[in-house]
Amino acid sequence: MNNTKAATWYWLALLLLTASSVASAYCGLPKTVFVFSVLLIALIKGEIIIDRYMGLRYVAGPWRAIVFGWLFIVIGGISLSFL
């Protein structure tokens, strides 16, 4: 698969994940379930962006860990504020 096709599929996946997080707002879920489902979707979207669009999928060394660490710290901080 060429890069343009792959980027298109990843972009569509990001769109579907965004639409699912917006749709979950209208499902009437309890606040905690809603927040953690949206944060899980954000984590998945962050992984796609970090690996595919930022090009860190095959990077060795601390760079990938630093970016993923930042993502986990932000999502963890938001999660703690809702407990």
Residue frames relative to the residue before (quaternion, step in Angstrom):
aa qw qx qy qz dx dy dz
M 1.0000 0.0000 0.0000 0.0000 0.00 0.00 0.00
N 0.3895 -0.7312 0.5031 0.2460 3.58 -0.81 0.91
N 0.7077 -0.4978 0.3100 0.3940 3.55 -1.29 0.37
T 0.6439 0.5269 -0.3330 0.4437 3.58 0.99 -0.76
K 0.6601 0.4936 -0.3086 0.4747 3.59 0.93 -0.84
A 0.6552 0.5085 -0.3165 0.4604 3.58 0.92 -0.86
A 0.6568 0.5064 -0.3106 0.4644 3.59 0.92 -0.87
T 0.6291 0.5304 -0.3324 0.4609 3.57 1.06 -0.72
W 0.6670 0.4925 -0.3039 0.4692 3.60 0.94 -0.84
Y 0.6461 0.4976 -0.3232 0.4801 3.59 1.00 -0.75
W 0.6307 0.5271 -0.3281 0.4656 3.58 1.03 -0.77
L 0.6508 0.5006 -0.3119 0.4781 3.59 0.97 -0.81
A 0.6254 0.5240 -0.3353 0.4710 3.59 1.03 -0.74
L 0.6463 0.5079 -0.3164 0.4735 3.58 0.99 -0.81
L 0.6345 0.5225 -0.3275 0.4660 3.59 1.02 -0.75
L 0.6733 0.4912 -0.2976 0.4657 3.58 0.91 -0.89
L 0.6451 0.5077 -0.3223 0.4715 3.58 1.00 -0.75
T 0.6373 0.5120 -0.3226 0.4770 3.58 1.02 -0.76
A 0.6584 0.5019 -0.3085 0.4684 3.58 0.93 -0.88
S 0.6580 0.5030 -0.3233 0.4578 3.60 0.99 -0.72
S 0.6495 0.4906 -0.3351 0.4746 3.61 1.01 -0.62
V 0.6323 0.5005 -0.3314 0.4898 3.60 1.07 -0.65
A 0.6605 0.5087 -0.3104 0.4568 3.59 0.93 -0.85
S 0.6280 0.5441 -0.3505 0.4321 3.59 1.02 -0.66
A 0.5664 0.5907 -0.3861 0.4256 3.59 1.19 -0.38
Y 0.7260 0.4215 -0.2282 0.4932 3.58 1.14 -0.60
C 0.5326 0.6585 -0.3924 0.3588 3.61 1.26 0.05
G 0.4371 -0.7143 0.4509 0.3089 3.57 1.18 -0.26
L 0.2745 0.7715 -0.5217 0.2391 3.56 1.11 0.66
P 0.5745 -0.5417 0.4608 0.4051 3.59 -1.18 0.39
K 0.6627 -0.5563 0.3284 0.3787 3.56 -1.10 0.74
T 0.6777 0.5000 -0.3039 0.4454 3.59 0.85 -0.92
V 0.6585 0.4949 -0.3099 0.4748 3.58 0.92 -0.86
F 0.6431 0.5279 -0.3193 0.4537 3.57 0.97 -0.84
V 0.6784 0.4973 -0.2982 0.4512 3.58 0.82 -1.00
F 0.7107 0.4526 -0.2799 0.4602 3.58 0.82 -0.92
S 0.6185 0.5168 -0.3608 0.4692 3.62 1.09 -0.52
V 0.6533 0.4918 -0.3179 0.4799 3.59 0.99 -0.77
L 0.6549 0.5003 -0.3197 0.4674 3.61 0.99 -0.73
L 0.6171 0.5223 -0.3448 0.4769 3.59 1.08 -0.64
I 0.6431 0.5015 -0.3192 0.4828 3.58 0.99 -0.80
A 0.6375 0.5212 -0.3240 0.4658 3.60 1.02 -0.78
L 0.6286 0.5286 -0.3295 0.4657 3.58 1.06 -0.72
I 0.6540 0.4994 -0.3069 0.4782 3.58 0.96 -0.85
K 0.6588 0.4975 -0.3087 0.4724 3.58 0.94 -0.86
G 0.6347 0.5310 -0.3249 0.4579 3.58 1.01 -0.77
E 0.6332 0.5251 -0.3271 0.4652 3.57 1.03 -0.79
I 0.6457 0.5084 -0.3218 0.4702 3.60 0.95 -0.82
I 0.6820 0.4870 -0.2978 0.4572 3.58 0.86 -0.91
I 0.6711 0.5009 -0.3046 0.4538 3.58 0.90 -0.92
D 0.7325 0.4374 -0.2497 0.4579 3.57 0.78 -1.00
R 0.7957 0.3553 -0.1754 0.4581 3.57 0.70 -1.03
Y 0.7838 0.3588 -0.2030 0.4645 3.60 0.65 -1.07
M 0.6998 0.4192 -0.2786 0.5069 3.59 1.04 -0.65
G 0.4261 -0.7521 0.4198 0.2768 3.56 1.29 -0.19
L 0.4650 0.7002 -0.4349 0.3231 3.59 1.13 0.51
R 0.3347 0.7805 -0.4773 0.2258 3.58 1.23 0.22
Y 0.8093 0.2259 -0.0988 0.5332 3.59 0.89 -0.87
V 0.4139 0.7104 -0.4724 0.3174 3.58 1.20 0.39
A 0.2677 -0.7537 0.5811 0.1501 3.54 -0.89 0.95
G 0.6863 0.4876 -0.3486 0.4120 3.51 -1.23 0.32
P 0.7663 -0.4379 0.2491 0.3987 3.53 -1.28 -0.16
W 0.4940 0.7081 -0.4301 0.2638 3.63 1.12 -0.37
R 0.6778 0.4734 -0.2958 0.4785 3.55 0.87 -0.89
A 0.6509 0.5169 -0.3108 0.4610 3.59 0.99 -0.82
I 0.6310 0.5313 -0.3361 0.4544 3.58 1.01 -0.74
V 0.6889 0.4714 -0.2905 0.4678 3.58 0.85 -0.93
F 0.6629 0.4796 -0.3090 0.4849 3.61 0.95 -0.81
G 0.6147 0.5470 -0.3403 0.4550 3.57 1.05 -0.71
W 0.6337 0.5178 -0.3225 0.4756 3.56 0.98 -0.83
L 0.6519 0.5161 -0.3148 0.4578 3.60 0.93 -0.89
F 0.6830 0.4806 -0.2912 0.4665 3.60 0.90 -0.89
I 0.6273 0.5283 -0.3389 0.4610 3.60 1.04 -0.70
V 0.6683 0.4917 -0.3072 0.4660 3.59 0.89 -0.88
I 0.6925 0.4567 -0.2850 0.4803 3.59 0.83 -0.95
G 0.6334 0.5239 -0.3291 0.4648 3.60 1.02 -0.70
G 0.6493 0.5165 -0.3136 0.4618 3.59 0.99 -0.79
I 0.6456 0.4955 -0.3133 0.4894 3.55 1.01 -0.81
S 0.6386 0.5320 -0.3250 0.4511 3.60 0.96 -0.84
L 0.6662 0.5075 -0.3048 0.4536 3.57 0.92 -0.87
S 0.6462 0.5292 -0.3343 0.4366 3.58 1.02 -0.65
F 0.7082 0.4354 -0.2652 0.4884 3.61 1.20 -0.36
L 0.5198 0.6373 -0.4298 0.3728 3.62 1.19 0.03
